[in-house]
Each structure stands twice: as C-alpha cells, then as structure tokens.
Amino acid sequence: MSKKSTQVAIIGAGPAGLMLGHLLRQAGIEAVIIERQNQAHVLSRIRAGVLETVTTGILEQLDLAERMHAKGLPHSGVKLADGERLIRIDIEGLTGRTVMVYGQTELTRDLIDAAPYRDLEIIWEAEDVAVHDIESDAPCVKFTKDGIESRIEARFIAGCDGFHGVSRPAIPDSVGRPYEKVYPFGWLGVLADVPPCNHELIYANHANGFALASQRSLTRSRYYIQVPLTEKLEDWPDDRLWDELALRLGPDAAAHMTRGPALEKSIAPLRSFVFEPMHHGSLFLVGDAAHIVPPTGAKGLNLAASDVAYLSAALIAFFSENDSDAIATYSEKALARVWKAERFSWSLTMLMHRFPDDGVFDRRMQVAQLDYIASSEAAQMEIAENYVGLPL
C-alpha cells in the first residue's frame, strides 16, 4: 500500500475543493486533492456562471482573476418577465455591487491550470475513495490509483465531493439530519454559440412554464425552460426548443434572439437540500456535499465559495495559531448563510415556475407578488441584496 501524510486531505476537484486547496497552500498549509474523475471530465461539466463577490474575491485573493476580469461580464441588473411586462431589478443601484457572469467551467480551468505552479497536488482518477477514522484526530482517505491501494493520512478531511460523494454518508445517521424538497419539474438547458438576446439575465414566468435567458460570453448563450420530469432530450429538437424559448421569454427577447445549433443539452431535476451539521469530528462538508439549491437563484457555486471562505479561515487559524474556535463554529456559520440562500432560491422558484397542482388562486398570488415587486423599491431591494450575495 502506498502511504503519505498531509495536513488537509480534500476530496473532490470541483471549484470548492480547488479553491480550498489553493487558499490553504497560499497560507503554507499542506493539502492534497483526491478526485475520482479525470481532468477532462471535470472540465466538461457545464454549470452555472453568475458569481457573487465572495467568489470573485477568492480568485482575486489567489491572484487568479486576470482571465475572469478580461472575459467575464459584470452585470448590474436582472430582469423578471411576466407576459408583456419586464421588471428590471437595479442590483448595482440598490446595493452598490454587481455580479460577474463567468462560466464555472472557466473558473475551474483557471484553478486547475494554476495548481502545479502553486504546489497543489491533485490525484486524478482515484477509485474506491473512502474516509476512515473521522472521529479521531488522525483520519485518513483510502483509494486505489492505477491498481495500487493508497492511503493519505491527515489532520482534517474536507468533503468537497458533491451530492453523490462519499463524505456526507460517512457522518453517522445518529449525528446528521437531511432536509429536502424535491420539485415536480426539471430544467432543460441548451448551450449555443450565439449572442445573448439581452445583456442581462431574464427570468420569465409564462403559462407554459418558466424560462431563463442567460449567457457565458458575448458570443455564447445559455437558455433554460421548465419541463416535466418525464420529458426526454429527444422530445426537444433544436427548432422546438428555440420556438418555446421565444414564446416564454416574450416578444422583446424573441426579437433579439439568435438561433443556432446546440453545443450541449441536458435536463436537470430541481431540489432544495440541506444536511446538518456540516462538521463532525475531523470531517468537514463543503458545497454540494452539504447543500443543493435550485439554480433559480444562482447560488450553488457561490454557497460553495462562502463555505470555503469560512473553512479556509478556520483551518488557517488552527494550523498557524493553534486556534480551534473557528473550527468549532464552522458548521453554524456556514449553515446560517446556507439557509438564507435556500430561502431566496426557494422563493424565486415558487414565484417564477408553474406547478402542476397550482390553481387559479396560486397564480393570482404570483401575479400579486410580481405587481408588488414592480411597484416597491423595498421588494426590489430584497431581491437585489440576495441576488448579489449576502455578506459573510
């Protein structure tokens, strides 16, 4: 068996694991990342791209923000559409801050490319990953690499391995508790090399269901529509999807929409999920390993970044100052922000989607809420400050 030791073993080379690893190495703390997939697979995953300042701030702290600032698109507002009406939320005017549109794939690439130069080791294609002895001060991660059994001993383990990873199940049922809401529909997403139909994101509530117009660059667009979970990708050829997007987004967006062949299509289910606590023994949960939000509020990656901000500060204090207070309060601090983001994503999902069991009363409630948002600066402020990201 191959053995090695480190201070922090990180499971998962997604954005959360990579950001955490870089921050620890920047502080002189030993860290190793173990990833079950290969690098090409990790970079092929199409994910969100609306970044709060907590996320952009981490890249800036790591001196890895040059490409983001060169290619990213700062957004000062967001739009809510309902039939013929388009309600603009002036994020910058109301909060003094903006969000950055920069694809998660590009952010991940920046972090991976910098790893060799920052002495951050990533072990790719690790099979049969498992955590052991998390209730001790000497936990370890076991896995198989190229047919050789390997063991990494550490002081702490950070589970950044997503919803289906091995970290969360390692916490005993007697300790952990999941909270979950599963939504009765999914999002059909399409990525295409076409200019966006609007310079800001449009969230649309239509009789046929929700739609979203977003972007990755000035020449690449990302669109979504709400579909039943029974739908298949083959049910949605490109022409039908573009027609439906034009209908749901409204005439103004449709007039500026450029159609093109899909680079990628996928259907993703929606759920709200939180696992408590996010810390047990020497194991910490980070990002999707501990919580999932509907993509409606663009909070998934940003919540992972806020977890990383809390945990990296706690681990740095522990190793540099022998201070364990932040370690002890990591879960409480992270979950306080998680639940607020869950509330915002849930409320926006309820407002902008059509639910199968909704009646005319439920629809009138949506209309009343949109009327209130359109006429109330206070209501717009509530959306703006949540969308741009609550403070840590």
FISE-252842 format. One line per field, with one value per residue (C-alpha): y, z, x; chain. Coordinates in nm, 2 decimals. Example, Ala and Ser with C-alpha at 12.3 -4.5 7.8 and 13.67 -1.06 7.14 Angstrom:
// FISE-252842
yy	[-0.45, -0.11]
zz	[0.78, 0.71]
xx	[1.23, 1.37]
mol	[A, A]
This chain:
// FISE-252842
yy	[0.00, 0.35, 0.59, 0.96, 1.23, 1.58, 1.84, 1.86, 1.59, 1.73, 1.50, 1.65, 1.87, 2.08, 2.45, 2.41, 2.17, 2.36, 2.70, 2.55, 2.38, 2.70, 2.91, 2.65, 2.63, 3.01, 3.01, 2.74, 2.46, 2.11, 1.99, 1.71, 1.69, 1.34, 1.33, 1.02, 1.16, 1.26, 1.62, 1.62, 1.50, 1.77, 2.04, 1.90, 1.97, 2.26, 2.45, 2.80, 3.12, 3.40, 3.49, 3.68, 3.90, 3.62, 3.40, 3.67, 3.78, 3.44, 3.44, 3.79, 3.69, 3.40, 3.63, 3.42, 3.67, 3.81, 3.59, 3.64, 4.02, 4.00, 3.77, 3.79, 4.02, 4.24, 4.26, 4.55, 4.42, 4.13, 4.11, 3.93, 3.88, 3.80, 3.81, 4.15, 4.30, 4.32, 4.42, 4.53, 4.49, 4.75, 4.55, 4.80, 5.10, 4.93, 4.76, 4.93, 4.59, 4.38, 4.01, 3.86, 3.63, 3.39, 3.02, 2.77, 2.56, 2.86, 2.92, 2.56, 2.57, 2.87, 2.68, 2.36, 2.53, 2.71, 2.41, 2.28, 2.63, 2.67, 2.33, 2.20, 1.82, 1.68, 1.30, 1.22, 0.90, 0.78, 0.48, 0.34, 0.65, 0.61, 0.81, 0.64, 0.74, 1.07, 1.08, 1.07, 1.33, 1.11, 1.04, 0.91, 0.87, 0.54, 0.49, 0.29, 0.46, 0.26, -0.06, 0.03, 0.08, 0.42, 0.59, 0.96, 1.04, 1.39, 1.60, 1.70, 1.59, 1.83, 1.66, 1.87, 1.57, 1.68, 1.55, 1.19, 1.18, 0.96, 1.23, 1.30, 0.93, 0.90, 1.10, 0.87, 0.88, 0.94, 1.27, 1.41, 1.51, 1.59, 1.84, 1.82, 1.95, 1.79, 2.00, 1.83, 1.95, 2.00, 2.25, 2.17, 2.37, 2.45, 2.60, 2.76, 2.98, 3.27, 3.62, 3.66, 3.81, 4.06, 4.20, 4.09, 3.77, 3.73, 3.51, 3.45, 3.32, 3.20, 2.99, 2.72, 2.73, 2.90, 3.02, 3.18, 3.36, 3.38, 3.39, 3.28, 3.55, 3.80, 3.51, 3.22, 3.19, 2.96, 2.91, 2.70, 2.61, 2.43, 2.08, 1.78, 1.52, 1.27, 1.47, 1.33, 1.52, 1.36, 1.53, 1.86, 1.91, 2.25, 2.41, 2.32, 2.44, 2.78, 2.83, 2.76, 2.99, 3.27, 3.22, 3.21, 3.49, 3.73, 3.93, 4.17, 3.89, 3.69, 3.98, 3.99, 3.61, 3.45, 3.08, 2.82, 2.46, 2.33, 2.26, 2.08, 1.99, 1.84, 1.81, 1.86, 1.79, 2.07, 2.02, 2.21, 2.01, 2.09, 1.85, 1.94, 1.95, 2.03, 1.92, 1.60, 1.50, 1.57, 1.58, 1.90, 1.91, 2.18, 2.29, 2.04, 1.77, 1.96, 2.15, 2.19, 2.49, 2.52, 2.70, 2.98, 3.20, 3.12, 3.03, 2.68, 2.78, 3.09, 2.90, 2.66, 2.96, 3.10, 2.76, 2.77, 3.12, 3.01, 2.68, 2.81, 3.08, 2.83, 2.59, 2.86, 2.98, 2.63, 2.55, 2.89, 3.00, 2.67, 2.84, 2.59, 2.83, 2.88, 2.51, 2.46, 2.72, 2.64, 2.45, 2.71, 3.00, 2.82, 2.69, 3.04, 3.16, 2.84, 2.86, 3.23, 3.14, 2.83, 3.06, 3.30, 3.03, 2.86, 3.18, 3.27, 2.92, 2.94, 3.28, 3.21, 2.85, 2.69, 2.40, 2.10, 2.13, 2.50, 2.65, 3.00, 3.12, 3.03, 3.20, 3.52, 3.51, 3.51, 3.80, 3.99, 3.93, 4.04, 4.35, 4.43, 4.38, 4.61, 4.89, 4.86, 4.96, 4.77, 4.45, 4.51, 4.57, 4.24, 4.06, 4.27, 4.21, 3.84, 3.81, 3.99, 3.79, 3.84, 3.93, 3.66]
zz	[0.00, -0.09, 0.21, 0.25, 0.50, 0.47, 0.69, 0.50, 0.26, 0.02, -0.16, -0.49, -0.75, -0.83, -0.77, -0.39, -0.34, -0.58, -0.41, -0.07, -0.17, -0.32, -0.02, 0.22, 0.00, -0.01, 0.37, 0.37, 0.48, 0.32, 0.12, -0.13, -0.35, -0.44, -0.74, -0.88, -1.23, -1.48, -1.55, -1.89, -1.73, -1.46, -1.72, -1.94, -1.68, -1.78, -1.47, -1.37, -1.42, -1.21, -0.94, -0.63, -0.48, -0.23, -0.53, -0.73, -0.42, -0.37, -0.72, -0.66, -0.33, -0.51, -0.79, -1.04, -1.15, -1.46, -1.71, -1.53, -1.55, -1.91, -2.03, -1.76, -1.79, -1.50, -1.46, -1.28, -1.30, -1.36, -1.52, -1.43, -1.71, -1.68, -2.01, -2.17, -1.85, -1.79, -1.44, -1.40, -1.06, -1.05, -0.85, -0.86, -0.79, -0.49, -0.34, -0.49, -0.61, -0.92, -1.01, -1.26, -1.54, -1.59, -1.65, -1.38, -1.63, -1.69, -1.32, -1.27, -1.56, -1.40, -1.07, -1.23, -1.45, -1.16, -0.93, -1.05, -1.01, -0.66, -0.54, -0.51, -0.57, -0.74, -0.76, -1.06, -1.13, -0.77, -0.74, -0.44, -0.23, 0.13, 0.45, 0.78, 1.15, 1.12, 1.49, 1.57, 1.53, 1.27, 0.99, 0.65, 0.30, 0.12, -0.25, -0.54, -0.81, -1.11, -0.93, -0.62, -0.29, -0.14, 0.20, 0.28, 0.65, 0.75, 1.05, 0.87, 0.57, 0.36, 0.17, -0.14, -0.34, -0.43, -0.36, -0.46, -0.29, -0.01, 0.25, 0.37, 0.41, 0.64, 0.91, 1.12, 1.09, 1.47, 1.41, 1.08, 0.95, 0.59, 0.49, 0.14, -0.10, -0.45, -0.72, -0.97, -1.28, -1.42, -1.63, -1.99, -2.07, -2.40, -2.47, -2.80, -2.97, -3.04, -2.90, -2.59, -2.65, -2.37, -2.19, -1.86, -1.74, -1.79, -1.56, -1.72, -1.58, -1.86, -1.88, -2.04, -1.76, -1.65, -1.89, -1.84, -2.08, -1.96, -2.11, -2.08, -2.30, -2.57, -2.82, -2.61, -2.46, -2.21, -2.21, -1.99, -1.99, -1.73, -1.84, -1.67, -1.53, -1.78, -2.08, -2.28, -2.47, -2.79, -2.73, -2.78, -3.12, -3.16, -3.36, -3.10, -2.81, -2.98, -3.06, -2.69, -2.56, -2.79, -2.67, -2.29, -2.29, -2.46, -2.78, -2.70, -2.61, -2.91, -3.14, -3.03, -3.01, -3.24, -3.30, -3.36, -3.31, -2.96, -2.83, -2.53, -2.40, -2.06, -1.83, -1.46, -1.17, -0.91, -0.54, -0.22, 0.02, 0.34, 0.56, 0.92, 1.07, 0.82, 1.06, 1.25, 1.42, 1.17, 0.87, 0.71, 0.44, 0.18, -0.11, -0.28, -0.03, 0.23, 0.03, -0.30, -0.42, -0.72, -0.99, -1.00, -0.76, -0.90, -0.55, -0.58, -0.67, -0.45, -0.15, -0.20, -0.21, 0.11, 0.28, 0.15, 0.29, 0.64, 0.64, 0.50, 0.76, 1.03, 0.92, 0.88, 1.23, 1.36, 1.20, 1.23, 1.58, 1.73, 1.75, 1.73, 1.79, 1.42, 1.36, 1.62, 1.48, 1.10, 1.07, 1.25, 1.05, 0.71, 0.77, 0.87, 0.53, 0.36, 0.49, 0.38, 0.03, 0.03, 0.13, -0.16, -0.42, -0.30, -0.30, -0.65, -0.77, -0.63, -0.78, -1.14, -1.21, -1.28, -1.05, -1.17, -0.88, -0.87, -0.92, -1.01, -0.65, -0.67, -1.00, -0.86, -0.57, -0.82, -1.01, -0.69, -0.58, -0.92, -0.90, -0.56, -0.69, -0.98, -0.77, -0.45, -0.41, -0.08, -0.26, -0.53, -0.26, -0.10, -0.43, -0.52, -0.19, -0.20, -0.57, -0.53, -0.22, 0.15, 0.35, 0.51]
xx	[0.00, 0.12, 0.11, 0.16, 0.06, -0.07, -0.24, -0.57, -0.70, -0.96, -1.20, -1.32, -1.15, -1.45, -1.45, -1.49, -1.21, -0.98, -1.05, -0.99, -0.67, -0.53, -0.62, -0.45, -0.14, -0.12, -0.11, 0.16, -0.06, -0.01, -0.31, -0.38, -0.69, -0.83, -1.06, -1.24, -1.28, -1.01, -0.93, -1.11, -1.43, -1.42, -1.37, -1.65, -1.92, -2.14, -2.26, -2.37, -2.18, -2.32, -2.05, -2.11, -1.83, -1.74, -1.64, -1.47, -1.29, -1.14, -1.00, -0.86, -0.71, -0.54, -0.42, -0.61, -0.87, -0.69, -0.88, -1.21, -1.18, -1.07, -1.35, -1.62, -1.92, -2.02, -2.39, -2.56, -2.92, -3.15, -3.50, -3.82, -4.07, -4.44, -4.63, -4.58, -4.41, -4.04, -3.94, -3.57, -3.40, -3.13, -2.88, -2.60, -2.82, -2.98, -2.67, -2.37, -2.24, -2.26, -2.23, -1.99, -2.10, -1.81, -1.87, -1.80, -1.60, -1.37, -1.32, -1.24, -0.99, -0.81, -0.78, -0.66, -0.41, -0.26, -0.23, 0.12, 0.27, 0.12, 0.24, -0.11, -0.12, -0.43, -0.47, -0.69, -0.89, -0.88, -1.11, -1.30, -1.24, -1.34, -1.29, -1.19, -1.15, -1.32, -1.40, -1.03, -0.75, -0.59, -0.84, -0.74, -0.86, -0.82, -0.84, -0.70, -0.49, -0.36, -0.44, -0.24, -0.41, -0.32, -0.37, -0.34, -0.33, -0.43, -0.53, -0.86, -1.06, -1.27, -1.55, -1.59, -1.72, -2.07, -2.42, -2.33, -1.99, -1.86, -1.81, -2.17, -2.26, -1.95, -2.13, -2.34, -2.72, -2.74, -2.55, -2.66, -3.01, -3.11, -3.38, -3.51, -3.77, -3.79, -3.96, -4.20, -4.01, -3.67, -3.47, -3.39, -3.08, -2.92, -2.57, -2.52, -2.26, -2.50, -2.51, -2.74, -3.08, -3.03, -2.73, -2.88, -3.04, -3.42, -3.63, -3.97, -4.30, -4.52, -4.83, -4.62, -4.37, -4.05, -3.77, -3.43, -3.21, -2.85, -2.51, -2.15, -1.99, -2.09, -2.10, -2.22, -2.57, -2.72, -3.10, -3.34, -3.70, -3.91, -4.01, -4.19, -3.95, -4.09, -3.95, -3.66, -3.40, -3.51, -3.85, -3.68, -3.51, -3.35, -3.63, -3.89, -3.67, -3.60, -3.97, -4.06, -3.79, -3.92, -4.27, -4.19, -3.94, -4.17, -4.17, -3.88, -3.64, -3.76, -3.69, -3.33, -3.28, -3.03, -3.09, -2.81, -2.72, -2.70, -2.35, -2.50, -2.84, -2.93, -3.23, -3.16, -3.40, -3.45, -3.42, -3.36, -3.14, -2.95, -2.76, -2.68, -2.42, -2.15, -1.88, -1.83, -1.51, -1.23, -1.45, -1.60, -1.86, -1.83, -2.05, -2.29, -2.18, -2.38, -2.64, -2.82, -3.02, -3.25, -3.05, -3.31, -3.12, -2.77, -2.64, -2.49, -2.13, -2.15, -2.26, -1.96, -1.74, -1.87, -1.82, -1.46, -1.41, -1.53, -1.34, -1.01, -1.01, -1.08, -0.81, -0.55, -0.62, -0.59, -0.26, -0.10, -0.23, -0.35, -0.69, -0.98, -1.26, -1.34, -1.32, -1.59, -1.82, -1.77, -2.09, -2.30, -2.17, -2.19, -2.54, -2.67, -2.58, -2.69, -3.04, -3.08, -2.97, -3.20, -3.49, -3.41, -3.37, -3.69, -3.89, -3.78, -3.85, -4.20, -4.26, -4.14, -4.25, -4.58, -4.65, -4.87, -5.11, -5.14, -5.49, -5.61, -5.55, -5.18, -5.15, -5.31, -5.06, -4.78, -4.93, -4.98, -4.62, -4.49, -4.71, -4.56, -4.21, -4.27, -4.40, -4.19, -3.83, -3.82, -3.93, -3.67, -3.40, -3.48, -3.42, -3.11, -2.93, -2.99, -2.91, -2.58, -2.50, -2.54, -2.23, -2.03]
mol	[A, A, A, A, A, A, A, A, A, A, A, A, A, A, A, A, A, A, A, A, A, A, A, A, A, A, A, A, A, A, A, A, A, A, A, A, A, A, A, A, A, A, A, A, A, A, A, A, A, A, A, A, A, A, A, A, A, A, A, A, A, A, A, A, A, A, A, A, A, A, A, A, A, A, A, A, A, A, A, A, A, A, A, A, A, A, A, A, A, A, A, A, A, A, A, A, A, A, A, A, A, A, A, A, A, A, A, A, A, A, A, A, A, A, A, A, A, A, A, A, A, A, A, A, A, A, A, A, A, A, A, A, A, A, A, A, A, A, A, A, A, A, A, A, A, A, A, A, A, A, A, A, A, A, A, A, A, A, A, A, A, A, A, A, A, A, A, A, A, A, A, A, A, A, A, A, A, A, A, A, A, A, A, A, A, A, A, A, A, A, A, A, A, A, A, A, A, A, A, A, A, A, A, A, A, A, A, A, A, A, A, A, A, A, A, A, A, A, A, A, A, A, A, A, A, A, A, A, A, A, A, A, A, A, A, A, A, A, A, A, A, A, A, A, A, A, A, A, A, A, A, A, A, A, A, A, A, A, A, A, A, A, A, A, A, A, A, A, A, A, A, A, A, A, A, A, A, A, A, A, A, A, A, A, A, A, A, A, A, A, A, A, A, A, A, A, A, A, A, A, A, A, A, A, A, A, A, A, A, A, A, A, A, A, A, A, A, A, A, A, A, A, A, A, A, A, A, A, A, A, A, A, A, A, A, A, A, A, A, A, A, A, A, A, A, A, A, A, A, A, A, A, A, A, A, A, A, A, A, A, A, A, A, A, A, A, A, A, A, A, A, A, A, A, A, A, A, A, A, A, A, A, A, A, A, A, A, A, A, A, A, A]
